[in-house]
């Protein structure tokens, strides 16, 4: 089994997912520079690709848009995404958010 190289930060952020079969919402449970875990009621298959909008109030109310998020695992209603396509501006915003998370805990923004 491959070990993760990036630290995962525990979070509780709302997300919007769009892909096949239908768009929906979820709750991000953890986040790193290369991926995240999400809880959702959607029926999502391993290997599918989704666009993910990370919603965080400190981001000027403009979500971080991850154009290509590949589903690497699913279990019950949880899934792991790898960020495989993210434009430079969105990547910079993601890195800024993770830098803030690395400084220490922040208030939980959504209920699990």
C-alpha positions as CSV (number, residue, x, y, z in Angstrom):
1,X,0.0,0.0,0.0
2,X,1.3,3.4,-0.9
3,X,1.7,5.9,2.0
4,X,0.5,9.4,1.6
5,X,3.1,12.1,1.1
6,X,1.0,15.1,2.0
7,X,-0.5,15.9,5.4
8,X,-4.3,15.6,5.5
9,X,-6.0,18.4,7.4
10,X,-9.3,17.6,9.2
11,X,-12.0,19.9,7.9
12,X,-15.7,20.2,7.7
13,X,-16.4,22.1,4.5
14,X,-19.5,21.9,2.3
15,X,-18.8,20.9,-1.3
16,X,-20.7,20.7,-4.5
17,X,-20.0,17.8,-6.9
18,X,-20.9,17.7,-10.6
19,X,-20.5,14.7,-12.8
20,X,-22.2,11.6,-13.9
21,X,-24.8,10.4,-13.0
22,X,-26.0,13.7,-11.3
23,X,-24.8,16.7,-9.4
24,X,-25.1,16.8,-5.6
25,X,-23.6,18.0,-2.4
26,X,-21.3,16.6,0.3
27,X,-19.2,17.4,3.3
28,X,-15.4,17.5,2.9
29,X,-13.8,15.6,5.9
30,X,-10.1,16.1,5.2
31,X,-8.0,18.0,2.7
32,X,-4.4,17.9,1.3
33,X,-2.7,19.5,-1.6
34,X,-3.4,16.4,-3.7
35,X,-6.8,15.2,-2.6
36,X,-9.6,15.0,0.0
37,X,-12.2,12.7,1.6
38,X,-15.9,13.5,1.2
39,X,-19.1,12.2,2.7
40,X,-22.1,12.4,0.3
41,X,-25.4,10.7,-0.3
42,X,-24.6,10.4,-4.0
43,X,-24.0,7.0,-5.5
44,X,-20.4,7.4,-6.9
45,X,-18.2,4.8,-8.5
46,X,-14.5,4.3,-8.1
47,X,-12.6,5.7,-11.1
48,X,-15.2,8.3,-12.0
49,X,-14.2,12.0,-12.5
50,X,-16.0,14.9,-10.9
51,X,-15.8,18.7,-10.7
52,X,-15.7,19.7,-7.1
53,X,-16.4,23.1,-5.6
54,X,-14.9,23.7,-2.2
55,X,-17.0,26.3,-0.3
56,X,-15.2,28.2,2.4
57,X,-16.4,31.6,3.7
58,X,-12.8,32.9,4.0
59,X,-12.4,32.5,0.3
60,X,-14.3,35.7,-0.7
61,X,-17.4,33.6,-1.2
62,X,-15.9,32.2,-4.4
63,X,-15.4,28.4,-4.2
64,X,-12.2,26.7,-5.2
65,X,-13.0,24.8,-8.4
66,X,-11.3,21.5,-8.9
67,X,-12.0,20.6,-12.5
68,X,-10.7,17.0,-12.4
69,X,-11.1,15.1,-9.2
70,X,-10.7,11.3,-9.6
71,X,-12.5,8.9,-7.2
72,X,-9.8,6.6,-5.8
73,X,-11.9,4.8,-3.2
74,X,-15.5,4.6,-1.9
75,X,-16.8,3.1,1.3
76,X,-20.4,3.5,2.4
77,X,-21.1,7.1,1.6
78,X,-17.5,8.3,1.9
79,X,-15.1,8.7,-0.9
80,X,-11.5,9.7,-1.6
81,X,-10.7,12.1,-4.4
82,X,-7.3,12.8,-6.0
83,X,-7.0,16.2,-7.6
84,X,-5.8,15.4,-11.1
85,X,-6.7,18.6,-12.9
86,X,-6.6,22.0,-11.2
87,X,-5.7,25.3,-13.0
88,X,-2.9,27.4,-11.6
89,X,-5.1,30.1,-10.1
90,X,-7.3,27.6,-8.3
91,X,-4.2,25.6,-7.1
92,X,-2.7,28.8,-5.6
93,X,-6.0,29.4,-3.7
94,X,-5.9,25.8,-2.5
95,X,-2.3,26.1,-1.3
96,X,-3.2,29.4,0.6
97,X,-6.0,27.6,2.4
98,X,-3.8,24.7,3.3
99,X,-1.1,27.0,4.6
100,X,-3.8,28.5,6.9
101,X,-4.9,25.0,8.0
102,X,-1.2,24.1,8.8
103,X,-1.1,27.0,11.3
104,X,-3.6,25.3,13.6
105,X,-7.2,24.5,14.2
106,X,-10.0,26.7,12.9
107,X,-13.7,26.8,13.7
108,X,-15.8,24.0,12.2
109,X,-17.9,25.6,9.5
110,X,-20.5,22.9,8.9
111,X,-22.1,20.0,10.9
112,X,-20.8,16.5,10.1
